[in-house]
């Protein structure tokens, strides 16, 4: 075979093989460009009730206390952050405005609430329950600025305090501790000196490991001398401590609500308009409010008042009572994701009217009450512990504003839901990338 013929045969062999080797088609990119996220809708507006304002306070909220620290006849507000260890007073100015004083120095770790008292020199003082320092720490008020530290009084882990005036005792500072069944009384207490006579310890329950809560004062006997009222949550006990001469007291059991009641809030008021101070009791284990009706002779009759569906709102985590100038009493109860309101109107024979106002969050609501602007109506200050409800000051009369407060809470809940939905959209967008 010639060289030419050999080349032809070789090409004939290769051609079929070349025809079997098909090249794959070129790959084109099919990746899709993600669609732009939908335009975020602005959160719905929140409508405050008439004659209301919100305080600019960006910390957790442990306590709110109202007291006239600058002596101008208007109540100021002191806010305590238990977590951040911050105490700050908002001084009330004319036309219902508030200005912040700046943080208090040396409050210690985990401080609790405060108390406004008058010293022997006529000055105004702030008493701080400095829990981890085991001190009641006194500060001299300085309008528009942080109060100045004066001195300390030893108290074991103070949690809440109140001041009363008793015959033969003078000005008394009463304090309950974070734990323990004793009430500490300091007769003749002068915050200007941060000094008192030797304390008097009152055993409310012999079980020393139990705690006391609900410390308040009320003239339940109608004799012009306030009794100190406390609750023992683990025992379901409500007790009154009254003076019986110098350094002597009497402890009376006003009610036994049962071990599963867990009372923690005591709210005095003449709810049935018979001239005697009654008590409304709230607690985390109570699915309703308990009205203790005072017969004026030292006996109290118990009445249970529903706050809502017990299955949905099983207990109360804080409360307050306010009084309008016409005598209408409103009890405000902090429920999980709701604010409960009980209304006692001018008609003493009518049963209290319950209202449930839904809200966002289940963190406890903190309250303070008092006639802040001295117009004859008590006002309400409330804010939640971790901020689902901002610190809101609502000036009275309050009974006509219950619906408006509900609208505000609904707006806050809708705003929170909108913000959470926006966050979820952002997360979904990140998941697609």
QUINORRA-V927684 format. One line per field, one symbol per residue. phi: phi as a letter, one per 20 degrees, with the letter a starting at -180 (. if undefined). psi: psi as a letter, one per 30 degrees, with the letter a starting at -180 (. if undefined). burial: # if it has 24 or more other ideal C-beta (glycine too) atoms within 12 Angstrom, else .. A space follows every 50 residues. Layout:
BEGIN
phi=???
psi=???
burial=???
END
This chain:
BEGIN
phi=.fffffffffffffffffffeeffffedfdfefgffffgfffgffdeffg lcbdeebecfcebccdaeedmendfecddddffemccbddfedgmldccf enffelemelfdfcbecdefenfecdddeegfelbeeecefcgmbffdfd accfbflfdbbbdcdcgmdmfdedcdegboeddeddflfdffdlcbfgfd ddeecfefefddbmgbcbefemdncfeedbddgfdmddccdcfcogmccc ddeeacenfeelfccccfrefdldndfecddcafeeebededeeendndc dececfdrfgfecfaddqabcccefenfdcddcedflacecdddefefee ffeecddfbemcffeecbcqegdldndfdcdbaefdnfcffddceffegf dffffffffffffffffffffffffffffffff
psi=kleeeeeeeeeeeeeeeeffikkklkkkkgkkkkkkkkkkkkkklkjklk hllkkjjhlljekkkkkjfgggfkklkkkkjeefhkkkkjkkllhhlkkk flkkkhflkhlallkklklfgflklkkkjjeffhkjkkkkkjkglklkke akkkkjikekllklkkkffakkjkkklelkgkkkkjkhkjfffhlllklk kkjekfjffllklgklkkiffgggjklkklkjeffgkklkklkhlkgklk jkjekjflfgehkfkkjklieghgfkklkkkllfgkglkjkjkkgfggkk kkkkjkfajfeeiflkglllklklfgfkkkkkkjljgljkkkkjafjffk lkjkkkjllllgkkkklkllieghgfkklkkklleggfjljkkjklkfef geeeeeeeeeeeeeeeeeeeeeeeeeeeeeef.
burial=.............................................#..#. ###.#.#.############...#########..########...#.#.# #.######.##########...#########.###########..##.## ###.############..#.########.#############.###..## ##.##....############...###################.....#. #####.#...############...###################.....# .##.####....#.##########..###################..... .#.####################...#########.#############. ##.##.##########.................
END
